[in-house]
Amino acid sequence: ALRRTDDLRAALWARFEKHLCPDALRHHLKLLPDFEDIEAEDAARQVVLSHPSVDAALAYCLQVGDLTLACQLIDARLAEIDGDAYEILTPLADALSPAHPLHAVLLWRAMIDFALTRNRKGRYPHAARHLASCAVADATIADYGASRSHAAYFHALSERHARKASFWSNYIASA
């Protein structure tokens, strides 16, 4: 109304940078002149990849359905992913599973490791299902890259958490 389009674009970009708000980005892109939106989309991806909260960045990828960006984020910041963020990681892993099974496995492993390391017994059934999903995905993964193979991961998991009978019984039931 005040014809301060530049101020509006700057405010929308600032909101996107701080909160990874897809609506703010979408509105910002609509206000750009032709062909500047491509550069802005590239800059937005860099903002997501370097956002201080990897969980917020993964949530953004899930919300906008950008699975390629999610894979880049997982590759770049795997060690920062919080296995406690199951409300983000579970649907994202499920979305990644068909086309990006390795990245889905990495998210499932984060949740499994969190549940077992922190003794979250209420999450054992979910962790067991995730481990079964990892086994299914293993058949479609040709190269684990720097990550351990499913067999190596399973072996290490069974050695570290051998005494967690409720987890293993849930795994046997879900496998």
HUHUTA-V774802 format. One record per backbone hydrogen bond with DSSP energy under -0.5 kcal/mol. CO is the residue of the C=O (numbers start at 0). NH is the residue of the N-H. Records with the same first field share a line. If there is no record, write none. Layout:
CO=NH ; NH
This chain:
2=4
3=7
4=8
5=9
6=10
7=11
8=12
9=13
10=14
11=15
12=16
13=17
14=18
15=19
19=21
20=24
21=25
22=26
23=27
24=28
25=29
26=30
27=30
28=31
32=35 ; 36
34=38
35=39
36=40
37=41
38=42
39=43
40=44
41=45
42=46
43=47
44=48
45=49
47=50
51=53
52=56
53=57
54=58
55=59
56=60
57=61
58=62
59=63
60=64 ; 65
64=66
65=69
66=70
67=71
68=72
69=73
70=74
71=75
72=76
73=77
76=79 ; 80
77=80
80=82
81=84
83=85
84=87 ; 88
85=89
87=91
88=92
89=93
90=94
91=95
92=96
93=97
95=99
99=103
100=104
101=105
102=106
103=107
104=108
105=109
106=110
107=111
108=112
109=113
110=114
111=115
112=116
113=117
114=119
115=118
118=120
119=122
120=123
122=126
123=127
124=128
125=129
126=130
127=131
128=132
129=133
130=134
131=135
132=136
133=137
134=138
135=138
136=139 ; 140
137=140
139=141
143=146
148=152
149=153
150=154
151=155
152=156
153=157
154=158
155=159
156=160
158=161
160=163
162=164
163=166 ; 167
164=168
165=169
166=170
167=171
168=172
169=173
170=174
